[in-house]
Amino acid sequence: MIRYRGLILMLILLPLTSHGAHAQDRPIGFQTPSKNIACQFFTDNGQGALRCDLMNMETRPPRPANCELEWGHAFEMSAKGSAGRSCVGDTIMDSSLPVLAYGEVWQRAGFTCRSEQTGLTCFNAMQHGFSLARAEQKVF
């Protein structure tokens, strides 16, 4: 009987521990007040990466021949590497991301992003990054 009580207790507690794990799986990042730009922070093998997606832009650059997915709206950089556009088949836009108000700064693991009415600028510890706006995008 004691063995079964332990099993029943495990089955009762399992959903509670699973729920706690999902709470930590929430995306880390933000969106701009216009909801046109969203950014998420990711870790892979202990390395940090930041990806920002632009929902609407006035013009899209031509897609390179080696990209079979979407091109032009996604920008990525690692904590110490260069920044650039990415060939992606998804979006990181998530309505649950908090809004980074105009004039506010977001920082995490060596990344810094500043939200302005004119757009968003993000850079890493090596000062590589990008400036994103509906009218123009720059990688530096």
Residue frames relative to the residue before (quaternion, step in Angstrom):
aa qw qx qy qz dx dy dz
M 1.0000 0.0000 0.0000 0.0000 0.00 0.00 0.00
I 0.6415 0.5257 -0.3330 0.4486 3.61 0.97 -0.84
R 0.6143 0.5503 -0.3453 0.4479 3.58 1.01 -0.77
Y 0.6747 0.4887 -0.2949 0.4680 3.61 0.92 -0.82
R 0.6142 0.5381 -0.3550 0.4552 3.61 1.04 -0.71
G 0.6408 0.5199 -0.3234 0.4632 3.59 1.00 -0.80
L 0.6500 0.5076 -0.3041 0.4768 3.57 1.00 -0.83
I 0.6508 0.5013 -0.3155 0.4749 3.58 0.94 -0.85
L 0.6430 0.5159 -0.3247 0.4637 3.60 0.95 -0.84
M 0.6373 0.5190 -0.3264 0.4668 3.61 0.97 -0.80
L 0.6719 0.4978 -0.2987 0.4600 3.57 0.93 -0.88
I 0.6394 0.5075 -0.3242 0.4781 3.58 1.09 -0.65
L 0.7285 0.4454 -0.2445 0.4595 3.61 0.90 -0.89
L 0.5166 0.6731 -0.4077 0.3374 3.60 1.12 -0.52
P 0.6835 0.4596 -0.3234 0.4658 3.65 0.75 -0.84
L 0.6295 0.5378 -0.3469 0.4407 3.61 1.04 -0.63
T 0.6857 0.4534 -0.2957 0.4866 3.60 0.92 -0.78
S 0.6186 0.5295 -0.3516 0.4618 3.60 1.04 -0.63
H 0.6357 0.5354 -0.3310 0.4469 3.56 0.99 -0.83
G 0.6419 0.5282 -0.3182 0.4557 3.58 0.99 -0.82
A 0.6414 0.5208 -0.3272 0.4587 3.59 0.99 -0.75
H 0.6518 0.5152 -0.3224 0.4536 3.59 0.98 -0.76
A 0.5990 0.5645 -0.3694 0.4314 3.59 1.04 -0.66
Q 0.6875 0.4615 -0.2853 0.4827 3.60 1.06 -0.67
D 0.6121 0.5629 -0.3476 0.4332 3.61 1.20 -0.29
R 0.4095 0.7142 -0.4839 0.2968 3.59 1.21 0.03
P 0.5624 -0.6184 0.4132 0.3613 3.58 -1.02 0.67
I 0.2811 -0.7229 0.6083 0.1688 3.54 -1.18 0.70
G 0.5167 0.6222 -0.4586 0.3683 3.55 -0.58 1.11
F 0.3542 -0.7142 0.5653 0.2119 3.53 -1.21 -0.59
Q 0.2107 -0.7188 0.6314 0.2005 3.52 -1.39 -0.01
T 0.5223 -0.6285 0.4693 0.3347 3.55 -1.18 0.52
P 0.6714 -0.5166 0.3401 0.4082 3.61 -1.19 0.44
S 0.6528 0.5114 -0.3152 0.4615 3.60 1.11 -0.64
K 0.3485 -0.7480 0.4694 0.3143 3.58 1.33 -0.37
N 0.4760 0.6813 -0.4299 0.3528 3.58 1.24 0.39
I 0.7669 0.2317 -0.1381 0.5823 3.60 1.20 -0.44
A 0.0192 -0.7695 0.6384 -0.0013 3.55 -1.01 0.89
C 0.0894 -0.7863 0.6104 0.0341 3.56 -1.08 0.78
Q 0.0473 -0.7800 0.6235 0.0263 3.53 -1.13 0.74
F 0.3335 -0.7170 0.5873 0.1724 3.50 -1.19 0.81
F 0.0696 -0.7930 0.6053 -0.0001 3.56 -0.95 0.95
T 0.1714 -0.7416 0.6291 0.1576 3.56 -1.24 0.42
D 0.0196 0.7728 -0.6323 0.0508 3.53 -1.03 0.88
N 0.8327 -0.0612 -0.0153 0.5501 3.58 -0.59 1.17
G 0.7100 -0.4622 0.2543 0.4665 3.57 1.03 0.79
Q 0.6155 0.5294 -0.3453 0.4708 3.57 1.27 -0.08
G 0.3492 -0.7381 0.5383 0.2085 3.57 -0.98 0.79
A 0.0238 -0.7702 0.6371 0.0168 3.53 -1.22 0.59
L 0.1783 -0.7661 0.6095 0.0984 3.54 -1.16 0.66
R 0.0443 -0.7788 0.6256 0.0097 3.54 -0.94 0.94
C 0.0611 -0.7777 0.6255 0.0147 3.54 -0.99 0.92
D 0.1609 -0.7825 0.5976 0.0685 3.55 -0.98 0.92
L 0.2608 -0.7318 0.6168 0.1266 3.50 -1.11 0.88
M 0.3494 -0.7741 0.4895 0.1978 3.59 -0.55 1.12
N 0.8035 0.0728 -0.0018 0.5908 3.58 0.90 -0.98
M 0.0472 0.7794 -0.6220 0.0590 3.54 -0.95 0.94
E 0.5865 -0.6193 0.3965 0.3394 3.55 -1.09 0.72
T 0.7940 0.0013 0.0072 0.6079 3.60 0.98 -0.79
R 0.2693 -0.7400 0.5953 0.1596 3.53 -1.16 0.68
P 0.4515 -0.6766 0.4991 0.2988 3.58 -0.94 0.82
P 0.6178 -0.5419 0.4032 0.4025 3.59 -1.17 0.45
R 0.4615 -0.6787 0.5028 0.2712 3.56 -1.03 0.82
P 0.4459 -0.6859 0.4985 0.2865 3.61 -0.89 0.88
A 0.6371 -0.5620 0.3757 0.3701 3.57 -1.16 0.58
N 0.7058 0.4661 -0.2772 0.4558 3.62 1.05 -0.65
C 0.6289 0.4981 -0.3448 0.4873 3.62 1.24 0.20
E 0.1393 -0.8109 0.5663 0.0490 3.56 -0.57 1.18
L 0.6438 0.4975 -0.3166 0.4876 3.60 1.30 -0.01
E 0.7346 -0.3515 0.2921 0.5015 3.58 -1.12 -0.61
W 0.0997 -0.8014 0.5894 0.0217 3.54 -1.07 0.75
G 0.7480 0.4518 -0.3144 0.3708 3.52 -1.16 0.69
H 0.7553 0.4113 -0.2314 0.4548 3.61 0.99 -0.67
A 0.7109 0.4250 -0.2500 0.5016 3.64 1.19 -0.34
F 0.0818 -0.7832 0.6163 -0.0023 3.53 -0.97 1.00
E 0.0224 -0.8121 0.5825 -0.0259 3.58 -0.93 0.92
M 0.0536 0.7628 -0.6443 -0.0063 3.50 -1.35 0.41
S 0.3886 -0.6759 0.5692 0.2611 3.52 -1.24 0.53
A 0.7230 -0.4586 0.2959 0.4237 3.56 -1.28 0.21
K 0.8191 0.1769 -0.0790 0.5400 3.60 1.01 -0.73
G 0.6179 0.5722 -0.3437 0.4155 3.59 1.23 -0.04
S 0.6827 -0.4618 0.3663 0.4318 3.50 -1.33 -0.22
A 0.4108 -0.6832 0.5502 0.2484 3.54 -1.34 0.26
G 0.1505 0.8015 -0.5729 0.0817 3.55 -1.21 0.40
R 0.6226 -0.4972 0.4352 0.4193 3.51 -1.36 0.02
S 0.2262 -0.7842 0.5662 0.1153 3.56 -1.18 0.59
C 0.3943 -0.6633 0.5883 0.2418 3.51 -1.24 0.65
V 0.1255 0.8204 -0.5382 0.1469 3.59 -0.33 1.24
G 0.2917 -0.7484 0.5711 0.1696 3.53 -1.27 0.46
D 0.7064 0.3827 -0.2527 0.5392 3.57 1.23 0.40
T 0.3051 -0.7070 0.5846 0.2555 3.55 -1.29 -0.28
I 0.3476 -0.7223 0.5531 0.2271 3.55 -1.17 0.52
M 0.3594 0.7226 -0.5103 0.2973 3.59 1.25 0.17
D 0.0814 0.7714 -0.6216 0.1089 3.54 -0.89 1.02
S 0.4147 -0.7469 0.4644 0.2333 3.57 -0.54 1.15
S 0.6207 0.5505 -0.3537 0.4320 3.62 1.20 -0.30
L 0.4865 0.6578 -0.4423 0.3673 3.61 1.23 -0.13
P 0.4768 -0.6634 0.4823 0.3161 3.61 -0.96 0.75
V 0.4763 -0.6556 0.5079 0.2922 3.56 -1.22 0.53
L 0.2521 -0.7249 0.6241 0.1466 3.55 -0.99 0.94
A 0.3387 -0.7885 0.4805 0.1808 3.57 -0.20 1.31
Y 0.6187 -0.5325 0.4204 0.3962 3.56 -1.21 0.51
G 0.7752 0.2904 -0.2497 0.5024 3.56 -0.91 0.99
E 0.6178 0.5495 -0.3418 0.4466 3.60 1.26 -0.22
V 0.2768 -0.7405 0.5941 0.1485 3.55 -1.30 0.55
W 0.1628 -0.7495 0.6362 0.0838 3.56 -1.09 0.86
Q 0.0106 0.8025 -0.5959 0.0288 3.59 -0.91 0.92
R 0.1788 0.7584 -0.6152 0.1200 3.54 -1.11 0.77
A 0.8813 -0.0482 0.0214 0.4696 3.56 -1.03 0.94
G 0.7698 -0.3659 0.1884 0.4878 3.59 0.91 0.91
F 0.6153 0.5083 -0.3557 0.4864 3.61 1.25 0.00
T 0.0648 -0.7732 0.6301 0.0285 3.55 -1.11 0.76
C 0.0072 -0.7820 0.6230 -0.0158 3.57 -0.93 0.93
R 0.1131 -0.7806 0.6127 0.0490 3.55 -1.02 0.85
S 0.2600 -0.7684 0.5735 0.1144 3.54 -0.83 1.10
E 0.0207 0.7773 -0.6266 0.0516 3.57 -0.88 1.02
Q 0.6286 -0.5215 0.3983 0.4176 3.58 -1.20 0.33
T 0.6758 0.4976 -0.2863 0.4622 3.59 1.15 -0.58
G 0.7583 -0.3097 0.1967 0.5389 3.60 1.25 -0.18
L 0.5078 -0.6281 0.5055 0.3034 3.54 -1.34 -0.29
T 0.0768 -0.7723 0.6289 0.0453 3.56 -1.02 0.84
C 0.0135 -0.7888 0.6135 -0.0348 3.55 -0.89 1.04
F 0.0531 0.7869 -0.6138 0.0346 3.56 -1.11 0.71
N 0.4109 -0.6990 0.5336 0.2406 3.54 -1.31 0.44
A 0.7627 -0.3803 0.2685 0.4490 3.58 -1.32 -0.08
M 0.6807 0.4637 -0.2813 0.4924 3.60 1.18 -0.49
Q 0.4813 -0.6944 0.3952 0.3604 3.59 1.37 0.13
H 0.4369 0.6227 -0.5029 0.4104 3.58 1.16 0.65
G 0.2562 0.7882 -0.5337 0.1683 3.58 -1.04 0.63
F 0.3613 -0.7063 0.5591 0.2408 3.51 -1.26 -0.57
S 0.2313 -0.7044 0.6512 0.1617 3.49 -1.39 0.48
L 0.0828 -0.8252 0.5587 -0.0077 3.56 -0.71 1.12
A 0.1433 0.7403 -0.6472 0.1124 3.52 -1.06 0.93
R 0.6747 -0.4942 0.3569 0.4162 3.56 -1.23 0.41
A 0.7364 0.4432 -0.2365 0.4532 3.59 0.92 -0.93
E 0.8271 0.0112 0.0542 0.5593 3.61 0.99 -0.76
Q 0.1205 -0.7625 0.6327 0.0613 3.54 -1.19 0.71
K 0.0560 -0.7959 0.6028 0.0030 3.56 -0.94 0.93
V 0.1840 -0.7416 0.6359 0.1088 3.55 -1.09 0.83
F 0.0114 -0.8138 0.5808 -0.0189 3.59 -0.89 0.91
